[in-house]
């Protein structure tokens, strides 16, 4: 087993609480590492796990888990946990995993899941949409469909996301969330392979002013999985195709690093908007 066998990795740093009297990672924690990596694997597929399984009428149950130890990890080691779907049967699926310290394989493992009815825990065939998504991901296929269009075309999906993130989660008054700019803006929405909207944003073009990106909202369940970045990239591309030379946005300070990584720079001082600290950021195209 080597790193090249894996498309997906989850990175972690060994904590003091995870080592034993021999000053190496306690053997049982590696199963936790694999299980944590599986959670991140579903996020990489842009699948909110619980909601997806409910929509499919089933859930995944561990049937068998095996580990093979090759070398030991120590406190503060940075580890990459690779996971891949190695085989899908009628009702079961086999995931192979490897814990790597750089290129060194420390632990290899396999987890067998069975798709089953949650009430009776009796096995059911793996649904075709899930099967196709897993096999497609491992073959290098994209897991998101990012669409740009008008408010009339994308309002239903964009509105639901913005209500979820801004109104329900961040407690922004609904009267402040909705404005007339939506009607003329270019909107972007990222959908997963099941057609579920996961992130949105909008682009406002004004004569003689920088193009403005705003209303960036990503479902809590897939944050830090790259979904929001794909929406941002789509809006940047839309601005460039329309002749924009400069972009600006008002970023919540908690999202500052997200925009820094996308090439935006702070402009001015921190200010408050809708009760939340913001900072203006700009980028030259």
ChimeraX attribute file (.defattr): number of C-alpha atoms within 10 A of each C-alpha:
attribute: neighborCount
match mode: 1-to-1
recipient: residues
	/A:1	12
	/A:2	13
	/A:3	18
	/A:4	8
	/A:5	14
	/A:6	17
	/A:7	13
	/A:8	20
	/A:9	22
	/A:10	19
	/A:11	14
	/A:12	15
	/A:13	13
	/A:14	17
	/A:15	13
	/A:16	13
	/A:17	9
	/A:18	17
	/A:19	17
	/A:20	13
	/A:21	7
	/A:22	8
	/A:23	13
	/A:24	16
	/A:25	21
	/A:26	16
	/A:27	17
	/A:28	10
	/A:29	12
	/A:30	22
	/A:31	17
	/A:32	11
	/A:33	20
	/A:34	26
	/A:35	16
	/A:36	14
	/A:37	22
	/A:38	22
	/A:39	14
	/A:40	21
	/A:41	20
	/A:42	15
	/A:43	19
	/A:44	20
	/A:45	20
	/A:46	25
	/A:47	23
	/A:48	19
	/A:49	15
	/A:50	12
	/A:51	10
	/A:52	15
	/A:53	16
	/A:54	11
	/A:55	10
	/A:56	16
	/A:57	13
	/A:58	23
	/A:59	22
	/A:60	19
	/A:61	16
	/A:62	13
	/A:63	13
	/A:64	11
	/A:65	15
	/A:66	11
	/A:67	17
	/A:68	12
	/A:69	13
	/A:70	11
	/A:71	13
	/A:72	14
	/A:73	23
	/A:74	19
	/A:75	16
	/A:76	11
	/A:77	14
	/A:78	16
	/A:79	24
	/A:80	22
	/A:81	28
	/A:82	25
	/A:83	26
	/A:84	22
	/A:85	19
	/A:86	14
	/A:87	14
	/A:88	17
	/A:89	11
	/A:90	13
	/A:91	15
	/A:92	20
	/A:93	21
	/A:94	20
	/A:95	18
	/A:96	21
	/A:97	28
	/A:98	29
	/A:99	29
	/A:100	22
	/A:101	17
	/A:102	12
	/A:103	12
	/A:104	15
	/A:105	20
	/A:106	19
	/A:107	22
	/A:108	21
	/A:109	18
	/A:110	21
	/A:111	21
	/A:112	19
	/A:113	19
	/A:114	25
	/A:115	25
	/A:116	20
	/A:117	16
	/A:118	15
	/A:119	8
	/A:120	7
	/A:121	14
	/A:122	11
	/A:123	18
	/A:124	16
	/A:125	14
	/A:126	21
	/A:127	14
	/A:128	10
	/A:129	11
	/A:130	15
	/A:131	16
	/A:132	12
	/A:133	19
	/A:134	21
	/A:135	16
	/A:136	13
	/A:137	17
	/A:138	17
	/A:139	10
	/A:140	9
	/A:141	11
	/A:142	13
	/A:143	20
	/A:144	20
	/A:145	16
	/A:146	19
	/A:147	16
	/A:148	21
	/A:149	15
	/A:150	15
	/A:151	20
	/A:152	11
	/A:153	12
	/A:154	17
	/A:155	17
	/A:156	11
	/A:157	19
	/A:158	25
	/A:159	14
	/A:160	13
	/A:161	24
	/A:162	23
	/A:163	19
	/A:164	17
	/A:165	19
	/A:166	19
	/A:167	16
	/A:168	13
	/A:169	11
	/A:170	13
	/A:171	13
	/A:172	17
	/A:173	13
	/A:174	13
	/A:175	8
	/A:176	11
	/A:177	14
	/A:178	13
	/A:179	9
	/A:180	7
	/A:181	13
	/A:182	17
	/A:183	13
	/A:184	14
	/A:185	20
	/A:186	21
	/A:187	30
	/A:188	29
	/A:189	32
	/A:190	27
	/A:191	20
	/A:192	20
	/A:193	18
	/A:194	15
	/A:195	10
	/A:196	17
	/A:197	22
	/A:198	28
	/A:199	29
	/A:200	32
	/A:201	25
	/A:202	27
	/A:203	28
	/A:204	20
	/A:205	19
	/A:206	11
	/A:207	7
	/A:208	7
	/A:209	13
	/A:210	19
	/A:211	23
	/A:212	21
	/A:213	24
	/A:214	18
	/A:215	21
	/A:216	24
	/A:217	22
	/A:218	26
	/A:219	17
	/A:220	13
	/A:221	15
	/A:222	21
	/A:223	16
	/A:224	14
	/A:225	16
	/A:226	14
	/A:227	25
	/A:228	23
	/A:229	19
	/A:230	19
	/A:231	27
	/A:232	24
	/A:233	14
	/A:234	22
	/A:235	26
	/A:236	22
	/A:237	13
	/A:238	18
	/A:239	23
	/A:240	15
	/A:241	9
	/A:242	11
	/A:243	11
	/A:244	21
	/A:245	13
	/A:246	16
	/A:247	22
	/A:248	21
	/A:249	23
	/A:250	21
	/A:251	23
	/A:252	17
	/A:253	17
	/A:254	11
	/A:255	11
	/A:256	18
	/A:257	13
	/A:258	15
	/A:259	20
	/A:260	14
	/A:261	10
	/A:262	13
	/A:263	13
	/A:264	19
	/A:265	18
	/A:266	18
	/A:267	14
	/A:268	9
	/A:269	8
	/A:270	15
	/A:271	14
	/A:272	11
	/A:273	13
	/A:274	12
	/A:275	10
	/A:276	13
	/A:277	14
	/A:278	20
	/A:279	21
	/A:280	19
	/A:281	19
	/A:282	21
	/A:283	20
	/A:284	12
	/A:285	13
